[in-house]
Amino acid sequence: MLFQAFILLRTVFSLEIGEIPPDFTLIDQDANSITFSSLIGTGPIVVFFYHKDSKKWDQRELKGFKSYTARFQKKNATVLGISGDALTDHASISSKLGLKYSLLTDKNYSVKSAWGIPRFMLHKTARMTFVFNTNGELEYSYKSELWPWTHALKAYNAVKALKAGEHIWKVEEEEEHEGDHSVFVQLMEDMMEEAEQMTGDEEPYPAYVDYDIIEKQDEEEADTEELLKLLNTLVKHMQSK
């Protein structure tokens, strides 16, 4: 199963339902210092981890939360996005997209590690969203790599349930649909771009990549075993860098 392989490549050791997470203080794009514990008691807290400001798929997630900003505010919910990007990158993407919530810089991925957020392939962190109740206890967590635009909706539905007096206590992972070839090709292209940025090499996998396989995949003709072998080779190669 093609996309089951993606799931197997990321082991989850994240927060448990009902747990109050390790505290943190991080800086946002406007140079504000944000401490998680200081938000407890103010209303629901939404925290989402994502890959990079420069990635188109991550920008879809950022824009998704933007579209729900007013609705989160009506529920007195605080929304925080976290990645390893520099503050200047956060400020740039926030201005470009017109974001009205904080993007925090986890420069050394210390919060990511303390919260048990796993890696995803070449990325330091997986795409995960957490919703905490007004007591700071985890009520809902959601993980989806292939459908970043769904994170905001899932978080809002959880916040809405909390404000209605319901306890959610749920861990959810979006099914990574097998056979979605366009998604797979986009992931492969993202991996190539990421590798080029990390190595400075315009062709970081000259001895590893069979581009014919990728082209066949785009035409839905590639053999699944070939693709999995290529994927595993790419991941192992980048992990050795």
Buried (B, 14 or more C-beta within 10 A) or exposed (E): EBBEBBBEBBEBEBBEBEEBBBEBEBBBBEEEEBEBEEBBEEBBBBBBBBBBBEBEBBBBBBBBBBEBBEEBBEBEBBBBBBBBBEBEBBBBBBEEBEBEBBBBBBBEBEBBBBBBBBBBBBBBBBBBBBBBBBEBBBBBBBBBBBBBBBBBBBBBBBBBBBBEEEEBEEBEEBEBEEEBBEBBBBBBEBBBBBBBEEBEEEEBBEEBBBEEBBEBBBEEEBEEEBBBEBBEBBBEBBEEE
